[in-house]
């Protein structure tokens, strides 16, 4: 692990300093701390940016729990901030605020549902369309577990394929749709031009967002993981897929690391540390050109604004163990800890001896 010193500094400072960034995705395997990391990242960005929006696209929303404040599908100001907003959206639920008529929206929705995967893509497109009308300097996505996220990142091509299929239906059936709308007296709002206009408008948004997502000056993806085999495997899969989608990623957060703090006597903790070190070595070997940030495992959850702020310094300053092995200070700490254990054990031993003595006398 001596070679780790030569690697890029293990913080997220590079993201805070990249003023051109507009879209920041935070993702990884389920249960690794994505929401905590994205929440803290948004807090840090709010210190250096005019306005920041954090969006949860995970159907099992945890953003409200992290900030201990209820959020909805419309941006709300986070308590204690003047420039940090949050919202929770479900990509599986169609957006009903797209500004069109109920009839046209209903038809487009039904049409979308007949094409696998396009329903999520259109919902996400509507949400992005809404977000783009707002003046946020930076948008952080707290994404769903990896599989969901990869589907989300595929939405531009999914939607373009779906729209091509719909256009081919138009060419095959010609003016049949127009004749039906006139026959039922539905008027121009449900006409062929209105529906195709709505779909074309969606396509423009998709193409624009797709271009932005592939621009490393505007978009980056932060991978969150823990030092275990399945998480390492999932991270590798995610990085490969992001490369395939041409989406920039150069930051990895390794969460829940057990550092060699003070004097660890637990055999279980020591075994976990050895296991984690094996996977940490693999992370550094695989991602030697990434900024790798290690975060310590804590005895308590990080919930609420104050706890998030208190933990945020670990994102900009590499975490260091409080002791160095092999020093006089470390040995003194070990001796002190053993003396404390001995002091606690002596009264217990005396109590057990007296109890045994009473039993022997009774016999």
KEKE-3310 file (N, C-alpha, C; in steps of 0.2 Angstrom, whole numbers, plus 5000, padded with zeros to 4 digits):
npx = (5004:5011:5012:5001:5002:5006:4996:4981:4975:4965:4951:4935:4938:4941:4929:4922:4929:4928:4920:4912:4904:4888:4879:4879:4880:4877:4880:4878:4880:4866:4863:4876:4878:4874:4865:4868:4881:4878:4870:4879:4888:4880:4878:4891:4894:4884:4891:4900:4893:4881:4867:4860:4853:4847:4842:4832:4831:4828:4816:4814:4814:4826:4831:4823:4824:4838:4840:4831:4818:4803:4802:4795:4789:4792:4804:4810:4816:4830:4830:4839:4847:4850:4852:4851:4842:4829:4822:4811:4808:4800:4805:4797:4784:4773:4774:4763:4763:4766:4761:4753:4737:4725:4720:4729:4741:4737:4736:4748:4755:4749:4754:4767:4768:4767:4779:4794:4802:4802:4793:4799:4809:4803:4797:4808:4813:4803:4805:4818:4816:4808:4817:4827:4821:4822:4833:4846:4863:4870:4866:4863:4861:4854:4855:4846:4849:4863:4858:4845:4850:4858:4849:4842:4852:4852:4842:4841:4844:4835:4823:4824:4824:4811:4803:4806:4800:4787:4785:4787:4775:4766:4769:4765:4751:4746:4735:4725:4724:4721:4708:4701:4701:4693:4681:4677:4675:4685:4694:4708:4717:4719:4724:4734:4746:4747:4751:4762:4770:4772:4779:4791:4796:4799:4810:4819:4823:4829:4840:4847:4850:4857:4869:4874:4876:4887:4897:4912:4915:4903:4896:4898:4901:4899:4905:4900:4904:4908:4921:4921:4918:4907:4903:4914:4914:4902:4905:4915:4908:4899:4908:4913:4901:4897:4908:4905:4894:4899:4901:4908:4918:4928:4929:4929:4920:4924:4916:4912:4924:4935:4946:4962:4960:4965:4966:4962:4955:4946:4943:4934:4933:4947:4948:4939:4945:4957:4951:4944:4956:4961:4952:4953:4966:4964:4955:4963:4972:4965:4959:4969:4970:4960:4951:4951:4941:4942:4930:4927:4920:4907:4901:4888:4873:4873:4863:4852:4854:4865:4873:4877:4884:4895:4901:4906:4919:4927:4926:4933:4946:4958:4954:4963:4970:4970:4981:4998:5005:5018:5024:5030:5019:5008:5011:5010:4996:4991:4995:4989:4975:4975:4977:4966:4956:4960:4958:4944:4941:4945:4936:4925:4931:4934:4921:4915:4924:4920:4907:4909:4915:4905:4896:4904:4906:4893:4891)
npy = (4994:5006:5012:5019:5032:5040:5042:5051:5064:5059:5065:5075:5087:5091:5090:5101:5111:5112:5122:5122:5111:5104:5094:5081:5065:5053:5037:5018:5002:4995:5001:5006:5019:5030:5040:5048:5052:5059:5069:5076:5080:5089:5099:5104:5109:5119:5128:5134:5137:5147:5142:5126:5110:5095:5080:5065:5050:5038:5026:5021:5032:5041:5053:5063:5057:5058:5072:5075:5080:5083:5080:5083:5081:5093:5106:5110:5121:5118:5116:5129:5133:5144:5143:5129:5116:5103:5088:5074:5062:5050:5039:5030:5034:5043:5059:5072:5086:5092:5102:5100:5095:5085:5074:5073:5070:5059:5050:5050:5044:5031:5027:5027:5017:5005:5003:4995:5001:5014:5022:5025:5032:5043:5049:5053:5062:5072:5077:5082:5092:5100:5104:5110:5122:5129:5140:5133:5132:5120:5102:5089:5071:5059:5043:5028:5011:5002:4995:5001:5014:5012:5009:5022:5030:5026:5031:5041:5035:5025:5032:5039:5028:5024:5035:5034:5023:5026:5036:5029:5022:5032:5035:5023:5022:5034:5046:5041:5043:5057:5057:5049:5058:5069:5062:5058:5071:5077:5088:5099:5098:5085:5081:5074:5083:5089:5079:5073:5085:5086:5075:5077:5088:5083:5075:5084:5089:5078:5075:5087:5085:5073:5077:5085:5076:5069:5077:5080:5092:5096:5086:5073:5057:5050:5037:5026:5015:5000:4992:4978:4962:4960:4974:4979:4972:4977:4990:4990:4985:4996:5007:5002:5002:5016:5021:5016:5023:5035:5044:5054:5049:5050:5049:5040:5035:5026:5019:5016:5011:5002:5009:5008:5011:5018:5005:4990:4976:4967:4951:4949:4962:4964:4954:4958:4970:4965:4959:4970:4977:4969:4971:4985:4987:4981:4990:5002:4997:4994:5007:5017:5029:5037:5048:5043:5042:5038:5034:5034:5020:5023:5023:5027:5033:5044:5057:5071:5089:5094:5083:5079:5090:5090:5078:5081:5086:5075:5073:5083:5083:5071:5056:5052:5040:5040:5036:5030:5015:5006:5016:5025:5031:5024:5011:5015:5018:5006:4999:5006:5004:4990:4990:4997:4987:4977:4983:4984:4970:4965:4967:4960:4947:4945:4945:4933:4924:4925:4921:4908:4903:4904:4894:4882:4882:4880:4867)
npz = (5000:5000:4988:4987:4991:4980:4972:4965:4976:4989:4989:4987:4982:4970:4962:4968:4965:4951:4942:4931:4931:4929:4930:4942:4946:4958:4963:4965:4972:4981:4998:5002:5006:4997:4998:5009:5005:4993:4999:5008:4998:4991:5001:5003:4990:4990:4997:4988:4976:4968:4968:4972:4968:4974:4969:4971:4963:4967:4969:4982:4993:5002:5005:5012:5025:5027:5028:5037:5034:5026:5009:4992:4975:4970:4970:4986:4998:5008:5025:5035:5025:5011:4998:4994:4987:4987:4980:4978:4966:4956:4944:4938:4938:4929:4923:4927:4925:4913:4905:4894:4886:4895:4887:4876:4883:4890:4879:4873:4884:4885:4873:4875:4885:4878:4872:4878:4892:4888:4895:4908:4903:4897:4908:4915:4906:4906:4919:4918:4909:4916:4926:4919:4916:4927:4937:4942:4947:4949:4949:4958:4958:4967:4965:4961:4966:4956:4944:4941:4939:4928:4918:4918:4913:4900:4894:4884:4872:4872:4871:4859:4850:4853:4849:4835:4832:4834:4825:4813:4814:4811:4798:4792:4795:4790:4787:4796:4810:4810:4804:4813:4824:4820:4817:4830:4835:4842:4840:4837:4848:4850:4839:4825:4823:4835:4844:4838:4839:4852:4855:4847:4853:4865:4861:4857:4869:4875:4866:4868:4882:4882:4875:4884:4895:4890:4890:4898:4905:4909:4916:4928:4936:4952:4960:4973:4985:4995:5005:4999:4991:4982:4981:4975:4963:4957:4956:4947:4936:4934:4931:4919:4911:4911:4904:4892:4889:4887:4898:4910:4923:4938:4951:4966:4980:4994:5006:5024:5030:5040:5051:5058:5072:5088:5100:5094:5100:5097:5089:5078:5072:5069:5059:5050:5046:5040:5029:5022:5019:5009:4998:4997:4992:4980:4974:4973:4964:4952:4950:4948:4942:4947:4959:4974:4988:5005:5018:5035:5045:5056:5073:5074:5065:5051:5051:5048:5047:5055:5058:5045:5041:5050:5047:5034:5033:5030:5017:5010:5016:5018:5027:5042:5053:5071:5077:5075:5071:5080:5086:5101:5107:5103:5109:5122:5123:5121:5132:5142:5139:5141:5155:5159:5156:5164:5177:5176:5176:5188:5200:5195:5195:5209:5214:5208:5215:5228:5227:5224:5235:5245:5240:5241:5255:5259:5254)
capx = (5000:5015:5012:4995:5004:5008:4989:4978:4973:4959:4945:4931:4939:4941:4923:4920:4933:4926:4915:4908:4900:4881:4875:4883:4877:4880:4877:4882:4876:4861:4865:4883:4878:4874:4861:4872:4886:4875:4868:4885:4891:4876:4880:4898:4893:4881:4896:4904:4889:4875:4861:4861:4847:4848:4836:4832:4827:4827:4809:4814:4817:4829:4833:4819:4827:4845:4840:4826:4814:4799:4802:4790:4791:4793:4810:4809:4822:4832:4831:4845:4851:4847:4853:4851:4835:4829:4816:4811:4804:4800:4805:4792:4778:4772:4774:4757:4764:4770:4759:4749:4730:4725:4719:4735:4746:4735:4737:4756:4757:4747:4758:4774:4768:4768:4786:4797:4807:4801:4789:4804:4813:4799:4796:4814:4814:4799:4808:4823:4813:4806:4823:4830:4818:4824:4840:4851:4870:4872:4861:4865:4857:4855:4852:4844:4855:4866:4853:4841:4854:4861:4843:4841:4857:4851:4835:4841:4844:4828:4818:4825:4821:4804:4800:4807:4795:4780:4786:4785:4768:4763:4770:4761:4744:4745:4730:4720:4723:4717:4701:4698:4700:4688:4675:4674:4675:4690:4697:4715:4722:4721:4726:4741:4751:4748:4754:4769:4774:4774:4785:4797:4798:4803:4816:4824:4826:4833:4846:4851:4853:4862:4875:4877:4879:4893:4902:4915:4915:4896:4893:4902:4897:4903:4904:4900:4905:4911:4927:4919:4919:4901:4903:4920:4912:4897:4908:4918:4902:4896:4913:4913:4895:4898:4913:4902:4889:4903:4899:4914:4919:4935:4929:4926:4920:4924:4912:4912:4931:4937:4953:4966:4959:4967:4968:4957:4956:4941:4945:4930:4935:4953:4947:4936:4950:4961:4947:4944:4962:4962:4948:4956:4972:4961:4952:4969:4976:4960:4957:4975:4970:4954:4952:4948:4940:4940:4926:4927:4914:4905:4896:4881:4871:4874:4856:4851:4859:4871:4877:4879:4889:4900:4905:4908:4926:4930:4926:4938:4952:4959:4954:4969:4969:4972:4987:5003:5008:5025:5027:5029:5012:5004:5012:5007:4989:4989:4996:4983:4969:4975:4976:4958:4952:4962:4954:4937:4940:4947:4930:4921:4934:4933:4914:4915:4927:4916:4901:4911:4917:4899:4894:4909:4904:4886:4892)
capy = (5000:5011:5016:5024:5039:5043:5042:5058:5066:5056:5069:5077:5094:5092:5092:5107:5116:5112:5127:5121:5105:5106:5088:5077:5059:5049:5030:5012:4996:4997:5000:5008:5026:5034:5046:5052:5055:5064:5075:5080:5083:5095:5104:5107:5113:5125:5133:5137:5138:5151:5138:5119:5106:5088:5076:5058:5047:5031:5025:5020:5039:5042:5060:5066:5054:5061:5079:5075:5085:5080:5083:5081:5081:5100:5108:5113:5124:5114:5120:5131:5135:5149:5141:5122:5114:5096:5085:5067:5060:5043:5039:5025:5037:5048:5066:5075:5093:5093:5107:5098:5093:5078:5069:5072:5067:5052:5046:5049:5040:5025:5025:5025:5011:5000:5002:4993:5005:5021:5025:5028:5037:5049:5052:5057:5068:5077:5080:5086:5098:5105:5106:5115:5129:5133:5142:5130:5131:5113:5098:5082:5066:5054:5038:5021:5006:5002:4992:5006:5020:5011:5010:5029:5033:5023:5034:5045:5030:5022:5037:5040:5022:5024:5040:5032:5018:5030:5040:5024:5020:5038:5034:5017:5023:5040:5051:5038:5047:5063:5055:5047:5063:5072:5058:5059:5078:5079:5094:5100:5096:5078:5079:5071:5088:5090:5073:5073:5090:5085:5070:5080:5093:5078:5072:5089:5089:5072:5076:5092:5082:5068:5080:5088:5071:5066:5082:5080:5098:5098:5080:5068:5052:5048:5030:5025:5008:4998:4988:4971:4959:4962:4981:4980:4970:4981:4997:4989:4985:5003:5011:5000:5005:5023:5022:5014:5028:5041:5048:5055:5047:5049:5049:5034:5035:5020:5021:5011:5008:5002:5011:5005:5016:5016:4998:4986:4970:4962:4947:4950:4968:4963:4950:4963:4975:4962:4958:4976:4979:4966:4974:4992:4986:4980:4996:5006:4994:4995:5014:5021:5036:5040:5051:5038:5045:5033:5037:5029:5017:5026:5019:5030:5035:5052:5059:5077:5094:5095:5077:5079:5095:5088:5073:5083:5087:5069:5073:5087:5082:5064:5054:5049:5036:5044:5033:5027:5009:5005:5021:5024:5033:5018:5006:5018:5018:4999:4997:5010:5001:4984:4992:4998:4981:4973:4986:4982:4963:4962:4967:4954:4941:4945:4943:4926:4920:4925:4917:4901:4901:4903:4887:4877:4882:4877:4860)
capz = (5000:5000:4982:4987:4992:4973:4969:4966:4983:4990:4992:4982:4981:4962:4960:4971:4961:4944:4942:4925:4932:4929:4932:4946:4948:4964:4962:4967:4975:4987:5005:5003:5008:4992:5000:5014:5001:4989:5003:5010:4992:4989:5006:5001:4984:4991:5000:4983:4971:4969:4969:4971:4968:4974:4966:4973:4958:4970:4972:4990:4994:5009:5006:5018:5031:5028:5030:5042:5032:5020:5002:4987:4968:4968:4974:4992:5001:5014:5031:5037:5019:5007:4991:4993:4987:4987:4978:4977:4960:4955:4937:4936:4938:4923:4925:4925:4925:4907:4902:4888:4888:4898:4882:4873:4888:4891:4873:4873:4890:4883:4867:4878:4888:4873:4870:4884:4894:4886:4900:4913:4899:4896:4914:4917:4901:4908:4925:4916:4906:4922:4930:4915:4916:4934:4937:4947:4945:4949:4950:4961:4957:4972:4961:4963:4965:4950:4939:4940:4937:4921:4914:4918:4909:4894:4892:4878:4866:4873:4869:4852:4847:4854:4844:4828:4831:4834:4818:4808:4814:4808:4791:4790:4795:4786:4790:4799:4816:4809:4802:4819:4829:4817:4818:4837:4837:4848:4839:4836:4854:4850:4832:4824:4824:4842:4847:4835:4841:4859:4855:4844:4859:4870:4857:4857:4876:4875:4862:4872:4888:4880:4873:4891:4899:4887:4891:4905:4908:4912:4919:4931:4940:4958:4962:4980:4987:5002:5003:4999:4984:4978:4979:4970:4956:4955:4954:4940:4931:4933:4928:4912:4908:4911:4899:4886:4888:4887:4904:4914:4930:4940:4958:4969:4987:4998:5013:5030:5031:5047:5051:5064:5077:5095:5101:5092:5102:5094:5083:5072:5069:5065:5053:5045:5043:5035:5023:5019:5016:5003:4993:4996:4988:4973:4972:4971:4958:4947:4948:4950:4940:4950:4965:4979:4995:5010:5023:5041:5048:5062:5077:5073:5058:5049:5050:5051:5045:5059:5058:5039:5041:5054:5043:5028:5032:5028:5009:5008:5020:5019:5034:5045:5059:5076:5080:5071:5073:5081:5090:5109:5109:5102:5114:5128:5122:5121:5139:5146:5137:5145:5162:5160:5156:5170:5182:5176:5177:5195:5204:5193:5197:5216:5215:5207:5220:5234:5226:5224:5242:5248:5238:5244:5262:5260:5253)
cpx = (5004:5014:5006:4996:5005:5001:4986:4975:4966:4953:4941:4932:4939:4935:4920:4923:4931:4920:4910:4903:4892:4877:4880:4879:4881:4877:4882:4877:4871:4864:4873:4883:4878:4870:4865:4878:4884:4873:4873:4888:4887:4877:4886:4897:4889:4885:4899:4900:4883:4869:4862:4854:4849:4841:4837:4828:4827:4820:4808:4817:4820:4832:4830:4822:4834:4844:4835:4821:4810:4800:4797:4793:4793:4799:4808:4816:4824:4833:4838:4850:4846:4847:4853:4843:4835:4822:4816:4806:4805:4800:4800:4785:4778:4772:4767:4757:4767:4767:4754:4742:4730:4724:4725:4740:4744:4737:4744:4758:4755:4752:4765:4774:4769:4775:4791:4802:4806:4797:4794:4807:4809:4798:4802:4815:4809:4802:4814:4821:4811:4812:4826:4827:4819:4832:4844:4858:4873:4867:4864:4860:4858:4851:4850:4850:4856:4861:4849:4844:4856:4855:4841:4846:4856:4845:4836:4841:4837:4823:4818:4822:4814:4800:4801:4802:4788:4780:4784:4778:4764:4763:4766:4754:4742:4740:4724:4718:4719:4710:4698:4696:4694:4681:4672:4674:4679:4694:4705:4720:4723:4723:4733:4747:4753:4752:4761:4773:4776:4780:4791:4800:4802:4810:4821:4827:4831:4840:4850:4854:4858:4869:4878:4880:4885:4898:4905:4916:4908:4894:4899:4898:4902:4901:4905:4900:4908:4916:4925:4918:4913:4901:4908:4917:4906:4900:4912:4913:4900:4901:4913:4907:4895:4903:4910:4897:4893:4902:4906:4913:4926:4935:4926:4926:4920:4922:4913:4919:4933:4944:4956:4966:4961:4969:4962:4958:4951:4943:4941:4932:4942:4952:4944:4940:4955:4957:4946:4950:4963:4959:4950:4962:4969:4958:4958:4972:4972:4959:4963:4975:4963:4956:4948:4948:4938:4936:4926:4920:4913:4901:4889:4879:4872:4867:4855:4856:4866:4876:4881:4885:4896:4904:4908:4915:4930:4930:4931:4945:4953:4959:4960:4967:4972:4979:4992:5006:5015:5028:5026:5022:5007:5004:5009:5000:4987:4990:4990:4977:4969:4974:4969:4954:4954:4958:4947:4936:4941:4941:4926:4924:4933:4926:4912:4918:4923:4910:4903:4912:4911:4896:4898:4907:4898:4886:4895)
cpy = (5006:5016:5020:5031:5043:5044:5049:5058:5063:5060:5071:5084:5096:5094:5099:5113:5117:5116:5126:5115:5108:5100:5083:5071:5055:5042:5024:5007:4999:4996:5002:5015:5031:5041:5051:5055:5060:5070:5079:5083:5090:5101:5107:5111:5119:5130:5137:5139:5143:5147:5130:5115:5099:5084:5069:5055:5039:5031:5024:5027:5039:5049:5064:5063:5057:5068:5080:5080:5082:5084:5080:5081:5088:5102:5112:5116:5120:5118:5122:5133:5140:5148:5134:5120:5106:5094:5078:5065:5053:5042:5034:5028:5043:5054:5069:5083:5095:5099:5106:5097:5086:5073:5068:5068:5060:5047:5044:5044:5032:5022:5023:5019:5005:4998:5001:4998:5013:5025:5029:5034:5044:5053:5056:5063:5074:5081:5084:5092:5103:5108:5111:5122:5133:5134:5140:5130:5124:5108:5091:5077:5060:5048:5032:5017:5005:5000:4998:5012:5019:5012:5018:5032:5031:5027:5038:5040:5027:5026:5038:5034:5022:5029:5038:5027:5021:5033:5035:5022:5026:5037:5028:5018:5030:5044:5048:5041:5053:5062:5053:5053:5068:5069:5058:5066:5080:5085:5094:5097:5089:5076:5077:5076:5089:5085:5073:5079:5089:5080:5073:5085:5089:5076:5078:5090:5084:5073:5081:5089:5077:5071:5082:5082:5068:5071:5082:5086:5100:5092:5076:5063:5050:5042:5029:5017:5007:4993:4980:4968:4961:4969:4983:4978:4974:4988:4996:4989:4992:5007:5009:5003:5012:5025:5021:5020:5035:5046:5048:5052:5046:5050:5043:5036:5028:5021:5015:5007:5008:5004:5009:5010:5014:5009:4993:4979:4964:4958:4948:4957:4968:4959:4954:4968:4972:4961:4964:4978:4976:4969:4982:4992:4985:4986:5001:5003:4995:5002:5018:5028:5040:5043:5046:5041:5039:5037:5032:5026:5020:5022:5022:5032:5042:5054:5066:5082:5094:5089:5077:5084:5093:5082:5075:5084:5081:5069:5078:5087:5074:5061:5050:5045:5040:5042:5030:5020:5009:5011:5021:5026:5028:5013:5009:5017:5011:4997:5000:5006:4994:4985:4993:4992:4977:4976:4984:4974:4961:4962:4961:4947:4940:4943:4936:4922:4920:4921:4909:4898:4900:4896:4882:4876:4878:4869:4856)
cpz = (5000:4994:4982:4988:4985:4970:4970:4973:4984:4993:4986:4980:4974:4959:4962:4967:4954:4943:4936:4925:4933:4932:4936:4948:4953:4964:4964:4969:4980:4994:5006:5005:5003:4994:5004:5010:4997:4993:5005:5004:4990:4994:5004:4995:4985:4994:4994:4977:4973:4971:4968:4972:4969:4973:4968:4967:4960:4972:4979:4992:5001:5010:5011:5024:5032:5031:5036:5041:5026:5014:4997:4980:4965:4972:4980:4995:5007:5020:5033:5031:5015:4999:4989:4993:4986:4984:4977:4971:4959:4947:4934:4935:4933:4926:4923:4925:4918:4903:4896:4891:4891:4893:4878:4877:4889:4885:4872:4878:4888:4877:4870:4881:4884:4871:4877:4885:4893:4891:4906:4909:4898:4902:4916:4912:4904:4914:4923:4913:4911:4925:4926:4914:4923:4934:4942:4944:4944:4951:4952:4961:4963:4968:4964:4963:4958:4944:4936:4936:4929:4916:4913:4913:4901:4890:4886:4872:4866:4870:4862:4848:4847:4849:4837:4827:4830:4827:4812:4808:4810:4800:4788:4790:4792:4790:4794:4806:4815:4808:4809:4824:4826:4818:4825:4839:4842:4846:4838:4841:4854:4843:4831:4825:4831:4846:4845:4838:4848:4859:4852:4849:4864:4867:4858:4864:4877:4872:4866:4878:4887:4878:4880:4895:4897:4887:4898:4908:4912:4917:4922:4935:4946:4960:4969:4981:4994:5000:5004:4992:4980:4976:4974:4963:4953:4953:4947:4934:4929:4929:4920:4908:4907:4905:4892:4884:4887:4892:4908:4921:4932:4948:4961:4977:4990:5005:5018:5030:5038:5048:5058:5069:5084:5096:5100:5095:5100:5088:5077:5069:5065:5059:5048:5042:5038:5028:5019:5016:5009:4997:4992:4991:4981:4970:4969:4965:4952:4945:4950:4947:4942:4957:4970:4986:5000:5016:5029:5043:5055:5066:5077:5066:5057:5047:5052:5048:5048:5058:5051:5038:5044:5051:5037:5027:5029:5020:5006:5011:5021:5026:5036:5052:5065:5079:5074:5074:5074:5084:5097:5111:5108:5107:5121:5129:5124:5129:5143:5145:5141:5152:5164:5160:5162:5176:5182:5178:5184:5199:5202:5195:5205:5218:5214:5212:5226:5233:5226:5231:5246:5246:5241:5252:5264:5259:5259)
residu = (UNK:UNK:UNK:UNK:UNK:UNK:UNK:UNK:UNK:UNK:UNK:UNK:UNK:UNK:UNK:UNK:UNK:UNK:UNK:UNK:UNK:UNK:UNK:UNK:UNK:UNK:UNK:UNK:UNK:UNK:UNK:UNK:UNK:UNK:UNK:UNK:UNK:UNK:UNK:UNK:UNK:UNK:UNK:UNK:UNK:UNK:UNK:UNK:UNK:UNK:UNK:UNK:UNK:UNK:UNK:UNK:UNK:UNK:UNK:UNK:UNK:UNK:UNK:UNK:UNK:UNK:UNK:UNK:UNK:UNK:UNK:UNK:UNK:UNK:UNK:UNK:UNK:UNK:UNK:UNK:UNK:UNK:UNK:UNK:UNK:UNK:UNK:UNK:UNK:UNK:UNK:UNK:UNK:UNK:UNK:UNK:UNK:UNK:UNK:UNK:UNK:UNK:UNK:UNK:UNK:UNK:UNK:UNK:UNK:UNK:UNK:UNK:UNK:UNK:UNK:UNK:UNK:UNK:UNK:UNK:UNK:UNK:UNK:UNK:UNK:UNK:UNK:UNK:UNK:UNK:UNK:UNK:UNK:UNK:UNK:UNK:UNK:UNK:UNK:UNK:UNK:UNK:UNK:UNK:UNK:UNK:UNK:UNK:UNK:UNK:UNK:UNK:UNK:UNK:UNK:UNK:UNK:UNK:UNK:UNK:UNK:UNK:UNK:UNK:UNK:UNK:UNK:UNK:UNK:UNK:UNK:UNK:UNK:UNK:UNK:UNK:UNK:UNK:UNK:UNK:UNK:UNK:UNK:UNK:UNK:UNK:UNK:UNK:UNK:UNK:UNK:UNK:UNK:UNK:UNK:UNK:UNK:UNK:UNK:UNK:UNK:UNK:UNK:UNK:UNK:UNK:UNK:UNK:UNK:UNK:UNK:UNK:UNK:UNK:UNK:UNK:UNK:UNK:UNK:UNK:UNK:UNK:UNK:UNK:UNK:UNK:UNK:UNK:UNK:UNK:UNK:UNK:UNK:UNK:UNK:UNK:UNK:UNK:UNK:UNK:UNK:UNK:UNK:UNK:UNK:UNK:UNK:UNK:UNK:UNK:UNK:UNK:UNK:UNK:UNK:UNK:UNK:UNK:UNK:UNK:UNK:UNK:UNK:UNK:UNK:UNK:UNK:UNK:UNK:UNK:UNK:UNK:UNK:UNK:UNK:UNK:UNK:UNK:UNK:UNK:UNK:UNK:UNK:UNK:UNK:UNK:UNK:UNK:UNK:UNK:UNK:UNK:UNK:UNK:UNK:UNK:UNK:UNK:UNK:UNK:UNK:UNK:UNK:UNK:UNK:UNK:UNK:UNK:UNK:UNK:UNK:UNK:UNK:UNK:UNK:UNK:UNK:UNK:UNK:UNK:UNK:UNK:UNK:UNK:UNK:UNK:UNK:UNK:UNK:UNK:UNK:UNK:UNK:UNK:UNK:UNK:UNK:UNK:UNK:UNK:UNK:UNK:UNK:UNK:UNK:UNK:UNK:UNK:UNK:UNK:UNK:UNK:UNK:UNK:UNK:UNK:UNK:UNK:UNK:UNK:UNK:UNK:UNK)
# end
